[in-house]
Amino acid sequence: MNTDERSLAWAFLSHVAQGPSPALSALIDAVGPVEAARAIREKELPTPLREAALQRGREDRSVEHLDAITRCGGRLVTPDDPDWPAFRFLAFGGGASSAPPIALWVRGSASVSDLCDRSIAVVGTRAPSAYGRYVTAEIVSGVAAAGWTIVSGGAFGIDAAAHRVALAEGSITVAVVACGVDLPYPAAHAQLLDEVARSGLVISEYAPGVSAAKQRFLERNRLIAALSEVTVVVEAGHRSGARNTVKWARRLGRQALAVPGSVESATSVGCHSMIRQGEASLVTSAHDVLAAAAPMHLPFGDSSDREPDEVAVAAALPTRGAGVDVERIAQRSGVDAARVRAILPRLELQGEARVSGLRWRRAKQAEAS
């Protein structure tokens, strides 16, 4: 048994599943990918898998799919790989659709596991208001500057705004799509997805050539939630798909956050409903989002020994670039500028921040801790 044989088996199994398949996941766990692929080809299957095998198991397109992913600058990431985000997928259980992906088809050279170690999902309506676009920019710029990966779905509206702001900030973003990564969807976002893949990743559980479909968007939403520490909904209508992402976040034990809007705004009805019903916590700034996400990740020691303002300022320090000035840190952290000026020298003395001219950033030793 060699690596090529296992890769071909994983590619075949991913195509047979085309989305979450608890029964197939259980079979792979029991006998391994190569034996599971053989059982499907030879129709030696438990009842729940027979229909999928009859539909897609007749034709083995694994070589074709692996060639296609290579041509578009991607690769297949499987549970065999150190790059597999195993920790993020531990929360999946049994039941309909509640299964991790069989494999991930990925465009981009970055590590899936590394990018999703500190990641926040930002999602929302496909028809945002000017307010929604503004809030998305404020939250994403603050979160990205603090070194967090922005995860979204590559769709029109809030998704696209989140990706674009992260790219403009020189930060990393991940697009999780509901079709093969070789098929830009929507077509108008072909250039955007190319830009995402150059510095970050475009990810799908569907093999190259698989087209988008309604059910695949719902299945995609569980991966957006799973690959992120928290899910933030900026704007959502009454029947927004973003609410499905929030339901998955809660089901997987992740935090769900929602931004309030005007009581007269149809694009905020879904957010207000989620907040009112306890499905999501209210947030109004990047500081709020980082406060929800940072306790598990802040590289500055035990946050319980720090004042909340100090934690917020530390989290707002960028990890990349030349740094930002006090006013920008105040904006990102939600802490008054005068208070920020008092906190930054203390962080510098503790080896957690550094200054060049009037611009501050996270110290390298703090980044590595």
C-alpha atoms as one frame of an Amber mdcrd trajectory, in Angstrom:
protein
   0.000   0.000   0.000   1.583   3.284  -1.037   0.758   6.969  -0.775  -0.454
   7.168  -4.378  -2.860   4.308  -3.789  -4.271   6.009  -0.713  -4.572   9.374
  -2.503  -6.490   7.721  -5.335  -8.721   6.007  -2.785  -9.438   9.277  -0.955
 -10.234  11.047  -4.245 -12.596   8.242  -5.248 -14.336   8.229  -1.861 -14.751
  12.020  -1.906 -16.480  11.794  -5.289 -18.754   8.966  -4.137 -19.773  10.900
  -1.009 -20.173  14.380  -2.583 -20.783  15.927   0.811 -21.217  14.639   4.359
 -21.753  10.895   4.624 -21.789   9.527   8.168 -22.089   5.950   6.868 -19.081
   6.293   4.568 -17.061   8.057   7.270 -17.803   5.151   9.604 -16.732   2.624
   6.966 -13.438   4.471   6.372 -12.780   4.634  10.111 -13.371   0.884  10.353
 -11.362  -0.437   7.400  -9.309   2.478   6.002  -9.658   4.352   2.696  -8.181
   1.730   0.362 -10.376  -1.101   1.610 -13.423   1.189   1.712 -12.833   2.148
  -1.917 -12.496  -1.529  -2.890 -15.746  -2.393  -1.090 -17.603   0.325  -2.997
 -16.197  -0.732  -6.360 -17.125  -4.365  -5.695 -20.524  -3.509  -4.107 -19.643
  -5.173  -0.780 -21.443  -2.512   1.198 -23.735  -1.921   4.150 -27.241  -0.831
   3.119 -26.824   2.944   3.788 -24.003   3.125   1.226 -25.451   1.079  -1.613
 -27.396   3.911  -3.257 -24.385   6.272  -3.399 -22.228   3.446  -4.757 -24.756
   2.688  -7.483 -24.984   6.350  -8.449 -21.331   7.407  -8.386 -19.264   4.307
  -7.661 -19.528   2.814 -11.140 -17.079   5.301 -12.636 -13.701   5.866 -11.002
 -12.642   9.433 -11.856  -9.950   9.752  -9.178  -7.049  10.194 -11.627  -9.024
  12.802 -13.572  -9.901  14.727 -10.415  -6.346  14.675  -9.044  -5.031  15.908
 -12.397  -7.649  18.675 -12.422  -6.788  19.906  -8.931  -3.101  19.995  -9.836
  -3.796  22.000 -13.007  -5.640  24.707 -11.057  -2.797  25.062  -8.555  -4.349
  22.973  -5.811  -4.107  19.711  -3.969  -6.154  17.118  -2.139  -5.839  17.275
   1.646  -6.903  14.120   3.490  -6.909  12.806   7.058  -3.553  11.187   6.183
  -1.931  14.629   5.887  -0.372  16.674   8.702  -2.179  19.623   7.097  -5.589
  18.088   7.931  -7.414  20.325  10.482  -8.255  17.380  12.730  -8.850  19.481
  15.833 -11.465  21.598  14.048 -13.389  18.509  12.937 -13.509  16.721  16.294
 -16.908  18.261  17.090 -18.702  16.428  14.278 -20.892  13.582  15.493 -23.342
  11.160  13.972 -26.700  11.850  12.412 -27.757  13.233   9.056 -25.145  15.592
   7.592 -23.230  15.696  10.890 -20.003  14.275   9.565 -16.648  15.787   8.688
 -15.681  16.012   5.039 -14.146  12.876   3.532 -11.352  15.060   2.133 -10.718
  18.691   1.202  -9.951  19.924  -2.319  -7.796  23.015  -1.823  -6.507  25.821
  -4.057  -3.514  27.659  -2.618  -0.228  26.644  -1.037  -0.879  27.704   2.557
  -1.486  25.189   5.341  -5.156  24.498   6.090  -4.369  23.565   9.672  -2.230
  26.655  10.299  -4.661  29.150   8.759  -7.622  27.707  10.636  -5.877  27.625
  14.004  -6.789  31.295  14.573  -9.794  31.900  12.359 -13.062  33.806  12.512
 -15.981  33.385  10.106 -17.742  36.513   8.848 -20.965  35.877   6.924 -24.240
  37.568   6.064 -26.723  38.653   3.463 -25.989  38.721  -0.267 -27.624  42.156
  -0.510 -26.053  44.225   2.264 -26.823  47.819   3.088 -24.159  50.535   3.200
 -24.213  50.072   6.980 -23.544  46.345   6.602 -20.576  46.952   4.310 -19.190
  49.562   6.722 -19.496  47.311   9.778 -17.961  44.399   7.870 -14.957  46.562
   6.998 -14.520  47.730  10.589 -14.786  44.261  12.107 -12.680  42.462   9.502
  -9.900  45.060   9.508  -9.626  44.899  13.292  -9.762  41.118  13.493  -7.340
  40.637  10.593  -4.876  43.148  12.031  -4.804  41.084  15.222  -3.532  38.107
  13.210  -6.734  36.141  12.694  -7.683  34.445   9.436 -11.011  35.548   7.945
 -13.195  32.653   6.749 -16.250  33.177   4.542 -18.136  31.619   1.657 -17.056
  33.590  -1.415 -20.638  34.665  -2.171 -22.004  38.083  -3.102 -22.556  40.627
  -0.334 -21.053  40.303   3.133 -18.926  37.286   2.147 -17.227  39.154  -0.688
 -16.811  42.276   1.449 -15.108  40.250   4.186 -12.672  38.653   1.723 -11.884
  41.975   0.036 -11.230  43.862   3.265  -8.911  41.103   4.511  -6.992  41.183
   1.222  -6.775  44.982   1.325  -5.320  44.730   4.838  -2.644  42.352   3.548
  -4.116  39.583   5.692  -5.087  35.987   5.064  -8.580  34.878   4.088 -10.156
  31.511   3.300 -13.132  30.947   0.995 -15.141  27.763   1.543 -17.151  27.110
  -1.620 -20.114  24.902  -2.543 -18.672  23.552  -5.802 -15.378  22.349  -7.199
 -12.568  24.834  -6.549 -11.838  24.888 -10.294 -15.273  26.408 -10.981 -15.516
  30.023  -9.807 -18.952  30.592  -8.294 -20.383  33.079  -8.696 -18.605  33.599
 -12.018 -18.254  37.316 -11.277 -15.962  36.387  -8.372 -13.380  34.541 -10.467
 -10.758  37.246  -9.903 -11.593  37.560  -6.200 -11.208  33.808  -5.662  -7.907
  33.883  -7.562  -6.669  36.595  -5.184  -7.853  34.621  -2.159  -5.999  31.510
  -3.377  -2.743  33.416  -3.973  -2.253  34.312  -0.311  -4.834  32.149   1.441
  -7.003  29.215   0.424 -10.114  28.273  -1.524 -11.544  25.067  -0.010 -14.272
  22.614  -0.982 -15.280  19.078  -0.082 -16.462  18.611  -3.681 -14.171  17.304
  -6.391 -13.194  19.461  -9.369 -15.991  19.864 -11.859 -18.833  19.503  -9.320
 -21.289  22.365  -9.803 -22.977  24.419  -7.085 -26.419  23.334  -5.836 -28.771
  24.484  -3.077 -28.055  21.560  -0.754 -24.307  22.024  -1.207 -24.508  25.571
   0.154 -26.123  24.232   3.335 -23.466  21.522   3.588 -20.770  24.133   2.934
 -22.050  26.214   5.854 -21.119  23.516   8.363 -17.499  23.701   7.152 -17.393
  27.497   7.499 -18.538  27.070  11.108 -16.239  24.114  11.797 -13.112  25.814
  10.468 -13.626  28.913  12.651 -13.389  29.728  16.337 -16.458  31.970  16.174
 -19.011  32.866  13.500 -20.025  36.515  13.080 -23.185  37.474  11.178 -23.125
  41.118  10.109 -26.498  41.375   8.353 -29.081  38.676   7.708 -32.634  38.739
   6.435 -35.472  36.691   7.851 -34.595  33.572   5.810 -30.861  34.156   5.420
 -28.527  31.221   4.859 -26.244  32.819   7.438 -28.636  31.596  10.097 -27.921
  28.035   8.998 -24.208  28.723   9.558 -25.012  29.983  13.063 -26.989  26.827
  13.809 -23.985  24.761  12.776 -21.649  26.876  14.893 -23.789  26.252  17.954
 -24.173  22.560  17.144 -20.381  22.235  16.911 -19.797  24.060  20.174 -18.559
  27.295  18.572 -19.642  30.787  19.551 -22.098  32.628  17.324 -22.172  36.432
  17.220 -24.508  38.864  15.463 -24.352  42.592  14.744 -27.513  44.598  15.470
 -28.902  47.077  12.963 -31.778  49.489  12.622 -35.170  48.193  13.751 -36.432
  49.366  10.365 -33.845  47.446   8.352 -34.966  44.247   6.598 -31.323  43.180
   6.335 -31.002  43.052  10.130 -34.196  41.132  10.921 -32.348  37.824  11.063
 -29.628  39.193  13.346 -32.199  40.659  15.734 -34.097  37.374  15.808 -30.951
  35.379  16.573 -29.971  37.768  19.358 -33.493  37.803  20.815 -33.763  34.006
  20.800 -30.316  33.471  22.286 -28.872  31.902  19.141 -26.149  34.547  18.890
 -24.501  37.076  21.187 -24.624  40.761  20.338 -21.388  42.346  19.069 -20.715
  45.848  17.770 -16.957  45.955  17.101 -13.797  44.017  16.378 -13.036  44.359
  20.089 -16.197  42.409  20.933 -15.330  39.698  18.420 -11.748  39.359  19.680
 -12.955  39.255  23.274 -15.149  36.285  22.347 -12.432  34.491  20.373  -9.219
  35.447  22.142  -9.406  33.628  25.517  -8.270  30.379  23.860  -5.618  32.027
  21.702  -4.165  35.258  23.093  -0.377  34.766  23.080   0.133  37.101  25.991
  -0.017  34.790  28.975  -2.958  34.314  31.297  -5.609  36.863  30.360  -7.261
  36.399  33.765  -4.343  38.360  35.288  -4.962  41.344  33.023  -7.437  44.149
  32.920  -9.960  43.852  30.058  -8.571  46.975  28.351  -5.064  45.530  28.380
  -6.276  42.267  26.857  -8.156  44.189  24.156  -5.162  46.367  23.256  -2.836
  43.354  23.139  -5.264  41.514  20.856  -5.510  44.540  18.538  -1.771  44.708
  17.853  -1.058  43.573  14.287   1.279  40.638  13.696   2.173  41.662  10.142
   3.388  44.809   8.461   5.027  47.908   9.906   2.460  48.388  12.666  -0.313
  50.917  13.299  -0.639  54.135  15.264  -2.382  54.665  18.594  -5.572  55.979
  17.018  -5.912  52.867  14.869  -5.288  50.583  17.856  -7.934  52.499  19.807
 -10.400  52.048  16.956  -9.707  48.317  16.674  -9.702  47.585  20.398 -12.589
  49.821  21.452 -10.345  51.333  24.145  -9.974  55.106  24.547  -6.805  56.442
  22.859  -5.480  57.968  26.093  -5.872  54.586  27.790  -4.142  52.878  24.850
  -1.153  55.245  25.246  -0.860  54.206  28.881  -1.105  50.471  28.134   1.309
  50.210  25.189   4.523  51.068  27.116   3.591  48.428  29.683   3.205  45.829
  26.943   6.549  46.938  25.489   8.300  46.477  28.849   6.802  43.007  29.094
   8.243  42.114  25.683   4.833  41.810  24.054   4.801  44.934  21.863   7.352
  46.937  19.937   7.310  50.431  18.498   8.963  51.979  15.468   8.446  55.714
  15.222   4.772  56.099  16.111   3.649  52.665  14.908   3.068  49.674  17.165
   2.909  45.939  16.442   3.188  42.640  18.297   6.718  41.677  19.346   8.132
  38.588  17.656   8.734  36.771  20.934   5.050  37.266  21.803   4.024  35.935
  18.397   6.014  32.764  18.941   4.689  32.084  22.433
